[in-house]
């Protein structure tokens, strides 16, 4: 993507201190996005009445099936 390439190009020109600040801001943004996705997914699972135990069982079954 052109925008991503432009951002990377600009980041390459930063001094060490600015680069660290950029990484910290990107880390905070990633964390914010992750929390938003977690809230959305949690709501969907609660609405579908799927529990942590149900998820564990699905994962266990999937692992067994893929091992064959």
C-alpha positions in Angstrom: 0.0 0.0 0.0 1.3 3.4 -0.9 0.3 4.9 2.5 2.2 2.2 4.4 5.2 2.6 2.2 5.1 6.4 2.9 4.9 5.8 6.6 7.8 3.4 6.6 9.9 5.8 4.5 9.2 8.6 7.0 10.0 6.3 9.9 13.4 5.5 8.4 14.3 9.2 8.6 13.6 9.5 12.3 16.3 9.8 14.9 16.4 7.1 17.6 14.4 9.2 20.1 11.6 9.9 17.6 11.6 6.3 16.5 11.1 5.1 20.0 8.2 7.6 20.5 6.6 6.3 17.2 6.9 2.7 18.4 5.3 3.6 21.8 2.4 5.4 20.0 1.9 2.4 17.6 2.0 0.0 20.6 -0.8 2.1 22.3 -2.8 2.1 19.1 -2.4 -1.7 18.7 -3.5 -2.2 22.3 -6.6 0.0 21.8 -7.6 -1.9 18.7 -7.0 -5.2 20.5 -9.2 -4.2 23.4 -11.9 -3.0 21.0 -11.9 -6.3 19.2 -12.0 -8.2 22.5 -15.1 -6.3 23.7 -16.8 -6.9 20.3 -16.0 -10.6 20.4 -17.0 -11.0 24.1 -20.3 -9.4 23.3 -20.9 -11.8 20.4 -20.0 -14.9 22.4 -22.2 -13.8 25.3 -25.1 -13.2 22.9 -24.5 -16.7 21.5 -24.3 -18.1 25.1 -20.9 -19.6 24.4 -18.8 -20.0 27.5 -15.0 -20.4 28.0 -15.6 -24.1 28.6 -17.4 -24.3 25.2 -14.4 -22.6 23.6 -12.0 -25.0 25.3 -14.0 -28.0 24.0 -14.0 -26.6 20.5 -10.3 -26.0 20.5 -9.6 -29.5 21.9 -11.8 -31.1 19.2 -10.1 -29.1 16.5 -6.7 -30.1 17.7 -7.7 -33.8 17.7 -9.2 -33.6 14.3 -6.2 -31.9 12.8 -3.9 -34.5 14.3 -5.3 -37.3 12.1 
